[in-house]
Amino acid sequence: MATLEKLKTELMQDPEFIQAYEEVRPELAVMRAIADARAQQNLTQTQVAEKTGIDQKG
């Protein structure tokens, strides 16, 4: 994991990367919240897709 953190630190020196990162930050927060809730309820991605009616691949 140290390698990923190192890469992020390096990329955060690039203003274009920072702008792109900030643009997707809200979407990433929603994705993280969904993943955390799924894990807390011990559901697979397939089970969540079935319960929500949303295609797992989409």
C-alpha positions in Angstrom: 0.0 0.0 0.0 2.9 2.3 0.5 3.5 2.3 -3.3 -0.1 3.6 -3.9 0.3 6.4 -1.3 3.6 7.3 -2.9 2.1 7.5 -6.3 -0.8 9.6 -5.1 1.6 12.0 -3.4 3.6 12.4 -6.6 0.4 12.9 -8.7 -0.9 15.5 -6.3 2.0 17.7 -7.4 0.3 18.1 -10.9 -2.4 20.8 -11.0 -4.2 19.0 -13.8 -4.4 15.8 -11.8 -5.6 17.7 -8.7 -8.4 19.3 -10.8 -9.5 15.9 -12.2 -9.3 14.3 -8.7 -11.4 17.0 -7.2 -14.0 16.7 -9.9 -14.5 13.0 -9.2 -14.2 13.2 -5.4 -18.0 13.3 -4.7 -18.5 10.3 -6.9 -15.7 8.4 -5.1 -17.3 9.3 -1.7 -20.6 7.7 -2.8 -18.9 4.6 -4.1 -17.0 4.3 -0.8 -20.2 4.7 1.2 -21.9 2.0 -0.9 -19.0 -0.4 -0.5 -18.8 0.2 3.2 -22.5 -0.4 3.7 -22.3 -3.5 1.5 -19.5 -4.9 3.6 -21.2 -4.1 6.9 -24.2 -6.1 5.8 -22.1 -8.9 4.4 -23.6 -8.6 0.9 -21.9 -9.5 -2.3 -22.0 -7.2 -5.3 -24.3 -9.6 -7.0 -26.7 -9.5 -4.0 -26.8 -5.7 -4.1 -27.4 -5.7 -7.8 -30.3 -8.1 -7.3 -31.8 -6.1 -4.5 -31.5 -2.7 -6.3 -32.3 -3.9 -9.8 -29.2 -2.3 -11.1 -27.0 -4.3 -13.4 -23.7 -5.2 -11.6 -21.7 -4.6 -14.7 -23.3 -1.2 -15.5 
